[in-house]
């Protein structure tokens, strides 16, 4: 069976991405910081008839990501889809006028540094196989900046730029890479902002394997 690894798995969108791919016949590897929380998510998915396991790792400690991905490949097999969508509530957003090197660098280290390690660890295997999918999620501010997220937007936009470059570079090698920018209060009441609805966009991108980017907008003006 194909395998999806979800970096930044949680009880909201990550869980519904897992379900969406599980319905497509995927085994599921969940990656985030806390093993107990991962085990609870895996138990939920297993109870729903999916095959899921958790592998603890911390995006802010890249070596742990490499170790977790190594365990996933060793114990479950090659990764067919990597989804990258970590978040850290401890990284405080600041207004665009208040951005400094000190409050920007942690955002860059977390989002770009984490992605460089996680994605860099799966690209060689996917290129060798001539197939594979990498889906990278950021907030919609990476596409349409929001002043109150000044430092986060810079890091997210840099990650988006790299993902779009990867899309062009890896397509001829059979590897599909796409960026999803989400402008929505996930689970906040808008019908199109429910996690199970947003998750459908991920499987649609995976199946079509065409677009380099989707700006998913579900927000009442």
Backbone as CSV, one residue per row, in Angstrom:
resi,resn,N_x,N_y,N_z,CA_x,CA_y,CA_z,C_x,C_y,C_z
1,UNK,0.844,-1.201,0.000,0.000,0.000,0.000,0.871,1.240,0.000
2,UNK,0.430,2.337,-0.654,1.204,3.581,-0.608,1.207,4.157,0.791
3,UNK,2.170,5.034,1.052,2.381,5.578,2.390,2.464,7.096,2.342
4,UNK,1.727,7.760,3.223,1.855,9.200,3.402,2.466,9.468,4.767
5,UNK,3.429,10.380,4.819,4.006,10.865,6.073,3.568,12.309,6.254
6,UNK,2.951,12.607,7.386,2.418,13.937,7.670,3.280,14.573,8.752
7,UNK,4.037,15.604,8.372,4.913,16.305,9.314,4.131,17.460,9.933
8,UNK,3.912,17.384,11.232,3.090,18.383,11.906,1.675,17.889,12.136
9,UNK,1.525,16.570,12.249,0.196,15.982,12.419,-0.422,16.421,13.738
10,UNK,-1.696,16.774,13.672,-2.427,17.189,14.860,-3.876,16.783,14.750
11,UNK,-4.695,17.141,15.735,-6.090,16.695,15.777,-7.023,17.461,14.853
12,UNK,-6.525,18.472,14.165,-7.361,19.252,13.258,-7.160,18.844,11.813
13,UNK,-6.531,19.738,11.033,-6.352,19.484,9.611,-5.489,18.254,9.360
14,UNK,-4.435,18.068,10.150,-3.567,16.910,9.933,-4.318,15.605,10.022
15,UNK,-5.218,15.485,10.992,-6.001,14.271,11.153,-6.900,14.042,9.952
16,UNK,-7.489,15.112,9.437,-8.386,14.933,8.293,-7.622,14.707,6.996
17,UNK,-6.409,15.228,6.874,-5.569,14.868,5.726,-5.264,13.376,5.784
18,UNK,-4.952,12.884,6.974,-4.703,11.451,7.140,-5.920,10.640,6.715
19,UNK,-7.085,11.052,7.161,-8.303,10.335,6.785,-8.534,10.360,5.269
20,UNK,-8.316,11.530,4.669,-8.562,11.672,3.235,-7.664,10.743,2.427
21,UNK,-6.398,10.656,2.816,-5.494,9.756,2.101,-5.744,8.303,2.499
22,UNK,-6.141,8.073,3.747,-6.481,6.717,4.147,-7.618,6.154,3.310
23,UNK,-8.573,6.993,2.968,-9.684,6.546,2.123,-9.220,6.209,0.709
24,UNK,-8.048,6.731,0.338,-7.478,6.420,-0.976,-6.585,5.180,-0.914
25,UNK,-6.557,4.533,0.230,-5.788,3.310,0.359,-4.391,3.467,0.909
26,UNK,-4.094,4.622,1.501,-2.764,4.895,2.031,-2.609,4.385,3.460
27,UNK,-1.419,3.857,3.764,-0.976,3.757,5.140,-0.526,5.154,5.583
28,UNK,-0.529,5.393,6.894,-0.316,6.747,7.403,0.767,6.746,8.474
29,UNK,1.758,7.627,8.302,2.770,7.880,9.323,2.583,9.301,9.821
30,UNK,2.387,9.457,11.105,2.138,10.754,11.720,3.392,11.215,12.449
31,UNK,3.786,12.467,12.220,5.006,12.995,12.835,4.694,14.319,13.516
32,UNK,4.984,14.398,14.802,4.947,15.652,15.547,5.756,15.440,16.828
33,UNK,5.712,16.388,17.742,6.629,16.364,18.879,6.351,15.265,19.908
34,UNK,5.069,15.015,20.210,4.727,14.259,21.408,4.190,12.877,21.059
35,UNK,4.904,11.837,21.500,4.510,10.478,21.140,3.129,10.122,21.671
36,UNK,2.796,10.549,22.886,1.492,10.205,23.453,0.353,10.769,22.610
37,UNK,0.518,11.998,22.141,-0.525,12.591,21.299,-0.603,11.888,19.950
38,UNK,0.554,11.522,19.414,0.566,10.779,18.157,-0.115,9.429,18.313
39,UNK,0.155,8.761,19.420,-0.465,7.459,19.650,-1.986,7.586,19.731
40,UNK,-2.465,8.677,20.344,-3.910,8.896,20.426,-4.507,9.120,19.039
41,UNK,-3.816,9.903,18.216,-4.291,10.121,16.841,-4.282,8.818,16.061
42,UNK,-3.199,8.048,16.202,-3.109,6.771,15.495,-4.206,5.818,15.946
43,UNK,-4.506,5.812,17.236,-5.586,4.963,17.742,-6.931,5.376,17.143
44,UNK,-7.140,6.680,17.028,-8.382,7.168,16.412,-8.500,6.675,14.984
45,UNK,-7.427,6.812,14.235,-7.444,6.388,12.825,-7.587,4.879,12.703
46,UNK,-6.884,4.151,13.563,-6.988,2.693,13.530,-8.416,2.250,13.846
47,UNK,-9.046,2.926,14.794,-10.429,2.616,15.126,-11.395,2.888,13.990
48,UNK,-10.975,3.745,13.061,-11.812,4.054,11.896,-11.472,3.164,10.703
49,UNK,-10.559,2.222,10.913,-10.249,1.262,9.861,-9.022,1.584,9.029
50,UNK,-8.251,2.594,9.441,-7.043,2.958,8.710,-5.817,2.344,9.391
51,UNK,-4.725,2.301,8.641,-3.452,1.836,9.189,-2.582,3.049,9.482
52,UNK,-2.307,3.322,10.764,-1.604,4.547,11.145,-0.669,4.277,12.305
53,UNK,0.484,4.973,12.281,1.440,4.920,13.384,2.054,6.298,13.593
54,UNK,2.498,6.567,14.806,3.100,7.851,15.132,4.594,7.734,15.351
55,UNK,5.314,8.766,14.930,6.771,8.820,15.058,7.140,10.210,15.571
56,UNK,7.580,10.299,16.820,7.855,11.601,17.421,9.109,12.236,16.844
57,UNK,9.023,13.525,16.545,10.160,14.318,16.067,9.791,15.786,16.209
58,UNK,10.798,16.631,16.234,10.614,18.063,16.454,11.239,18.818,15.277
59,UNK,10.417,19.551,14.550,10.901,20.282,13.378,12.014,21.250,13.744
60,UNK,11.987,21.775,14.960,13.034,22.705,15.384,14.354,21.995,15.698
61,UNK,14.341,20.668,15.687,15.555,19.862,15.863,15.668,18.935,14.651
62,UNK,16.249,19.434,13.565,16.205,18.712,12.291,16.708,17.278,12.350
63,UNK,17.681,16.995,13.201,18.184,15.625,13.275,17.093,14.648,13.697
64,UNK,16.137,15.120,14.496,15.053,14.225,14.915,14.107,13.937,13.749
65,UNK,13.983,14.892,12.838,13.171,14.659,11.641,13.823,13.595,10.774
66,UNK,15.123,13.706,10.574,15.843,12.700,9.795,15.686,11.323,10.435
67,UNK,15.804,11.261,11.759,15.677,9.979,12.449,14.271,9.395,12.285
68,UNK,13.257,10.239,12.419,11.882,9.754,12.291,11.592,9.266,10.880
69,UNK,12.024,10.029,9.884,11.792,9.606,8.506,12.550,8.317,8.203
70,UNK,13.734,8.183,8.779,14.484,6.941,8.607,13.743,5.752,9.195
71,UNK,13.165,5.932,10.371,12.383,4.861,10.991,11.146,4.529,10.162
72,UNK,10.489,5.565,9.658,9.296,5.332,8.834,9.653,4.477,7.629
73,UNK,10.718,4.854,6.933,11.111,4.110,5.729,11.546,2.692,6.072
74,UNK,12.226,2.536,7.207,12.702,1.212,7.611,11.563,0.300,8.038
75,UNK,10.589,0.862,8.756,9.544,0.042,9.354,8.277,-0.063,8.501
76,UNK,8.011,0.958,7.679,6.768,0.964,6.906,6.990,0.927,5.396
77,UNK,8.193,1.272,4.947,8.467,1.268,3.519,8.646,2.669,2.966
78,UNK,8.833,2.767,1.650,9.101,4.078,1.040,7.927,5.035,1.199
79,UNK,8.271,6.317,1.326,7.265,7.370,1.477,6.826,7.827,0.092
80,UNK,5.552,7.669,-0.198,5.005,8.067,-1.495,4.550,9.525,-1.500
81,UNK,4.023,9.980,-0.362,3.573,11.371,-0.219,4.136,11.921,1.093
82,UNK,4.762,13.081,1.011,5.168,13.822,2.215,4.329,15.074,2.293
83,UNK,3.638,15.258,3.421,2.884,16.493,3.651,3.538,17.223,4.808
84,UNK,3.883,18.495,4.597,4.625,19.287,5.578,3.773,20.461,6.016
85,UNK,3.333,20.445,7.278,2.486,21.543,7.776,2.644,21.735,9.279
86,UNK,3.873,21.875,9.764,4.044,22.052,11.211,3.641,23.458,11.653
87,UNK,3.344,23.572,12.930,3.052,24.880,13.523,3.629,24.895,14.930
88,UNK,3.979,26.077,15.404,4.527,26.221,16.743,3.918,27.465,17.379
89,UNK,3.002,27.250,18.314,2.330,28.389,18.953,3.283,29.218,19.804
90,UNK,4.458,28.678,20.085,5.441,29.427,20.856,6.200,30.458,20.045
91,UNK,6.074,30.391,18.719,6.711,31.384,17.853,5.750,32.548,17.686
92,UNK,6.065,33.663,18.301,5.114,34.777,18.405,5.133,35.620,17.138
93,UNK,3.964,35.847,16.514,3.915,36.742,15.359,4.058,38.193,15.796
94,UNK,4.646,39.008,14.930,4.746,40.440,15.203,4.304,41.223,13.978
95,UNK,3.891,42.455,14.211,3.477,43.335,13.121,4.650,43.618,12.187
96,UNK,4.319,43.891,10.948,5.356,44.131,9.941,6.307,45.252,10.354
97,UNK,5.825,46.238,11.088,6.679,47.345,11.507,7.573,46.992,12.698
98,UNK,7.308,45.833,13.280,8.074,45.423,14.455,9.011,44.252,14.185
99,UNK,9.165,43.873,12.930,10.043,42.745,12.598,11.493,43.134,12.854
100,UNK,12.194,42.248,13.527,13.627,42.430,13.778,14.338,41.132,13.420
101,UNK,15.660,41.167,13.269,16.376,39.913,13.044,16.118,38.894,14.145
102,UNK,15.940,39.372,15.375,15.768,38.467,16.508,14.423,37.745,16.479
103,UNK,13.340,38.412,16.038,12.055,37.720,16.017,11.755,37.080,14.658
104,UNK,12.604,37.358,13.676,12.444,36.713,12.374,13.179,35.375,12.291
105,UNK,14.396,35.332,12.842,15.223,34.137,12.651,14.579,32.852,13.161
106,UNK,13.909,32.850,14.319,13.265,31.603,14.750,12.209,31.102,13.777
107,UNK,11.493,32.023,13.127,10.505,31.621,12.124,11.190,30.961,10.924
108,UNK,12.286,31.551,10.491,13.029,30.990,9.362,13.586,29.614,9.713
109,UNK,14.146,29.508,10.911,14.715,28.229,11.335,13.651,27.144,11.382
110,UNK,12.480,27.495,11.899,11.425,26.497,12.075,10.822,26.087,10.735
111,UNK,10.331,27.052,9.988,9.610,26.721,8.764,10.551,26.325,7.627
112,UNK,11.501,27.176,7.310,12.380,26.869,6.185,13.395,25.798,6.568
113,UNK,13.998,25.942,7.753,14.966,24.947,8.188,14.351,23.567,8.305
114,UNK,13.161,23.498,8.883,12.491,22.208,9.019,12.145,21.598,7.680
115,UNK,11.677,22.424,6.755,11.314,21.916,5.435,12.541,21.461,4.657
116,UNK,13.617,22.228,4.754,14.833,21.831,4.050,15.263,20.430,4.473
117,UNK,15.178,20.143,5.775,15.590,18.831,6.253,14.593,17.753,5.839
118,UNK,13.305,17.972,6.121,12.307,16.939,5.852,12.201,16.625,4.361
119,UNK,12.086,17.665,3.562,11.942,17.458,2.124,13.242,16.943,1.531
120,UNK,14.356,17.496,2.006,15.648,17.029,1.527,15.875,15.557,1.796
121,UNK,15.276,15.035,2.865,15.448,13.631,3.211,14.648,12.695,2.310
122,UNK,13.574,13.182,1.687,12.763,12.288,0.850,13.024,12.458,-0.644
123,UNK,13.569,13.590,-1.048,13.776,13.824,-2.481,14.632,12.744,-3.137
124,UNK,15.790,12.352,-2.573,16.616,11.366,-3.283,15.876,10.064,-3.578
125,UNK,15.114,9.551,-2.610,14.379,8.308,-2.835,13.309,8.485,-3.903
126,UNK,12.612,9.613,-3.879,11.569,9.851,-4.875,12.153,9.986,-6.268
127,UNK,13.270,10.704,-6.379,13.923,10.854,-7.683,14.394,9.490,-8.197
128,UNK,14.963,8.687,-7.310,15.427,7.359,-7.711,14.273,6.482,-8.189
129,UNK,13.100,6.643,-7.537,11.931,5.860,-7.922,11.220,6.431,-9.137
130,UNK,11.505,7.695,-9.460,10.835,8.351,-10.581,9.409,8.732,-10.297
131,UNK,9.054,8.809,-9.017,7.693,9.181,-8.644,7.686,9.647,-7.195
132,UNK,6.604,10.302,-6.810,6.471,10.799,-5.444,5.773,12.142,-5.435
133,UNK,5.243,12.498,-4.273,4.502,13.757,-4.119,4.926,14.434,-2.825
134,UNK,5.140,15.744,-2.893,5.468,16.560,-1.733,4.479,17.719,-1.694
135,UNK,3.726,17.835,-0.610,2.742,18.897,-0.441,3.132,19.722,0.772
136,UNK,3.293,21.019,0.571,3.770,21.912,1.629,2.700,22.962,1.929
137,UNK,2.358,23.084,3.192,1.298,23.990,3.619,1.875,25.189,4.360
138,UNK,1.383,26.381,4.025,1.653,27.575,4.815,0.348,28.343,4.969
139,UNK,0.369,29.376,5.792,-0.750,30.296,5.831,-0.813,31.108,4.540
140,UNK,-1.988,31.614,4.256,-2.168,32.378,3.026,-1.361,33.651,2.962
141,UNK,-0.800,34.093,4.101,0.043,35.280,4.108,1.311,35.117,3.307
142,UNK,1.688,33.884,2.983,2.837,33.664,2.110,2.556,34.145,0.691
143,UNK,1.277,34.227,0.342,0.858,34.676,-0.996,0.344,36.108,-0.944
144,UNK,-0.528,36.371,0.017,-1.108,37.703,0.206,-0.785,38.164,1.618
145,UNK,0.283,38.946,1.806,0.799,39.249,3.144,-0.218,39.922,4.050
146,UNK,-0.110,39.583,5.335,-0.974,40.152,6.358,-0.084,40.902,7.351
147,UNK,-0.262,42.208,7.526,0.663,43.002,8.336,0.878,42.488,9.755
148,UNK,-0.148,41.926,10.370,-0.010,41.488,11.765,0.793,40.189,11.886
149,UNK,1.131,39.575,10.754,1.953,38.365,10.743,3.277,38.649,10.033
150,UNK,3.843,39.801,10.314,4.990,40.270,9.545,6.152,39.310,9.486
151,UNK,6.564,38.762,10.634,7.720,37.866,10.630,7.378,36.487,10.067
152,UNK,6.196,35.979,10.394,5.786,34.673,9.863,5.673,34.734,8.350
153,UNK,5.108,35.817,7.823,4.928,35.938,6.379,6.248,35.866,5.626
154,UNK,7.302,36.453,6.190,8.604,36.424,5.511,9.099,34.983,5.390
155,UNK,9.030,34.235,6.494,9.489,32.849,6.465,8.616,32.002,5.552
156,UNK,7.311,32.184,5.642,6.396,31.392,4.823,6.561,31.690,3.341
157,UNK,6.802,32.970,3.022,7.007,33.335,1.618,8.301,32.738,1.075
158,UNK,9.329,32.701,1.909,10.567,32.063,1.489,10.379,30.586,1.240
159,UNK,9.633,29.918,2.117,9.342,28.500,1.919,8.534,28.289,0.650
160,UNK,7.537,29.130,0.439,6.737,29.035,-0.786,7.614,29.164,-2.023
161,UNK,8.528,30.123,-2.026,9.406,30.331,-3.177,10.200,29.067,-3.485
162,UNK,10.748,28.447,-2.433,11.542,27.237,-2.631,10.682,26.101,-3.177
163,UNK,9.461,25.963,-2.658,8.568,24.894,-3.114,8.213,25.080,-4.588
164,UNK,7.944,26.314,-4.995,7.625,26.554,-6.400,8.823,26.247,-7.298
165,UNK,10.016,26.560,-6.819,11.220,26.187,-7.558,11.364,24.673,-7.651
166,UNK,11.095,23.989,-6.546,11.170,22.529,-6.555,10.172,21.929,-7.536
167,UNK,8.987,22.519,-7.609,7.980,22.023,-8.555,8.553,21.966,-9.969
168,UNK,9.207,23.039,-10.363,9.761,23.095,-11.720,10.949,22.163,-11.885
169,UNK,11.787,22.073,-10.858,13.003,21.276,-10.968,12.732,19.775,-10.926
170,UNK,11.709,19.369,-10.159,11.492,17.938,-9.954,10.445,17.332,-10.876
171,UNK,9.608,18.152,-11.502,8.595,17.604,-12.404,9.197,16.724,-13.494
172,UNK,10.297,17.142,-14.142,10.869,16.274,-15.179,11.393,14.946,-14.640
173,UNK,11.593,14.865,-13.324,12.097,13.637,-12.710,10.967,12.762,-12.168
174,UNK,9.719,13.175,-12.411,8.576,12.385,-11.986,8.046,12.689,-10.600
175,UNK,8.629,13.690,-9.931,8.219,14.028,-8.563,7.354,15.289,-8.590
176,UNK,6.192,15.200,-7.998,5.253,16.320,-7.985,5.349,17.073,-6.662
177,UNK,5.545,18.376,-6.741,5.655,19.234,-5.565,4.635,20.366,-5.689
178,UNK,3.908,20.648,-4.613,2.918,21.729,-4.657,2.852,22.438,-3.318
179,UNK,2.487,23.714,-3.382,2.315,24.562,-2.199,0.834,24.867,-2.009
180,UNK,0.375,24.751,-0.761,-0.977,25.160,-0.403,-0.884,26.299,0.600
181,UNK,-1.409,27.453,0.221,-1.519,28.580,1.129,-2.963,28.672,1.603
182,UNK,-3.179,28.586,2.893,-4.546,28.534,3.425,-4.904,29.854,4.108
183,UNK,-5.879,30.536,3.545,-6.458,31.716,4.179,-7.824,31.315,4.710
184,UNK,-7.848,30.882,5.943,-9.081,30.408,6.566,-8.852,30.270,8.055
185,UNK,-9.897,30.490,8.823,-9.876,30.164,10.237,-10.358,28.722,10.333
186,UNK,-9.404,27.793,10.351,-9.735,26.372,10.235,-10.594,25.944,11.421
187,UNK,-11.753,25.377,11.089,-12.682,24.947,12.127,-13.423,26.082,12.797
188,UNK,-13.389,27.276,12.194,-13.982,28.448,12.822,-15.433,28.710,12.480
189,UNK,-16.057,27.824,11.710,-17.469,27.989,11.428,-17.813,28.152,9.959
190,UNK,-16.888,28.704,9.160,-17.146,28.796,7.726,-17.213,27.380,7.161
191,UNK,-18.246,27.066,6.369,-18.389,25.682,5.902,-17.212,25.178,5.075
192,UNK,-16.555,26.073,4.363,-15.417,25.649,3.547,-14.109,25.639,4.342
193,UNK,-14.181,26.028,5.615,-12.984,26.061,6.449,-12.910,24.889,7.425
194,UNK,-13.833,23.944,7.278,-13.778,22.759,8.123,-12.631,21.859,7.661
195,UNK,-11.895,21.262,8.601,-10.726,20.457,8.218,-11.028,19.368,7.204
196,UNK,-12.170,18.694,7.344,-12.482,17.603,6.422,-12.749,18.108,5.014
197,UNK,-13.179,19.360,4.900,-13.400,19.951,3.569,-12.064,20.369,2.957
198,UNK,-11.231,21.045,3.741,-9.927,21.470,3.235,-9.094,20.263,2.815
199,UNK,-9.196,19.168,3.553,-8.387,17.983,3.266,-8.627,17.453,1.863
200,UNK,-9.825,17.659,1.339,-10.126,17.193,-0.014,-9.246,17.875,-1.053
201,UNK,-8.808,19.105,-0.759,-7.939,19.820,-1.701,-6.597,19.108,-1.839
202,UNK,-6.145,18.469,-0.772,-4.859,17.768,-0.811,-4.929,16.537,-1.707
203,UNK,-5.970,15.751,-1.550,-6.078,14.568,-2.399,-6.334,14.964,-3.852
204,UNK,-7.033,16.080,-4.072,-7.255,16.538,-5.450,-5.947,16.930,-6.116
205,UNK,-5.089,17.657,-5.399,-3.783,18.005,-5.945,-2.969,16.748,-6.229
206,UNK,-2.979,15.806,-5.288,-2.232,14.566,-5.454,-2.684,13.809,-6.698
207,UNK,-3.972,13.758,-6.917,-4.498,12.978,-8.042,-4.275,13.670,-9.382
208,UNK,-4.374,14.998,-9.419,-4.211,15.719,-10.688,-2.745,15.936,-11.055
209,UNK,-1.894,16.180,-10.033,-0.446,16.316,-10.236,-0.104,17.377,-11.295
210,UNK,-0.758,18.517,-11.223,-0.537,19.559,-12.224,-0.121,20.891,-11.596
211,UNK,-0.948,21.421,-10.737,-0.751,22.783,-10.250,0.404,22.868,-9.262
212,UNK,1.198,23.928,-9.406,2.289,24.170,-8.468,1.782,24.768,-7.170
213,UNK,0.576,25.328,-7.205,0.104,26.057,-6.031,-1.400,26.144,-6.000
214,UNK,-1.933,26.112,-4.783,-3.343,26.380,-4.542,-3.454,27.362,-3.386
215,UNK,-4.129,28.479,-3.607,-4.473,29.384,-2.517,-5.885,29.041,-2.104
216,UNK,-6.002,28.353,-0.968,-7.298,27.918,-0.476,-7.861,29.044,0.397
217,UNK,-8.945,29.633,-0.084,-9.524,30.811,0.571,-10.924,30.467,1.072
218,UNK,-11.124,30.557,2.359,-12.449,30.335,2.938,-12.597,31.307,4.096
219,UNK,-12.980,32.503,3.740,-12.985,33.571,4.744,-14.045,34.594,4.363
220,UNK,-14.908,34.929,5.292,-15.947,35.926,5.038,-15.358,37.317,5.188
221,UNK,-15.520,38.159,4.172,-14.986,39.514,4.224,-15.757,40.348,5.242
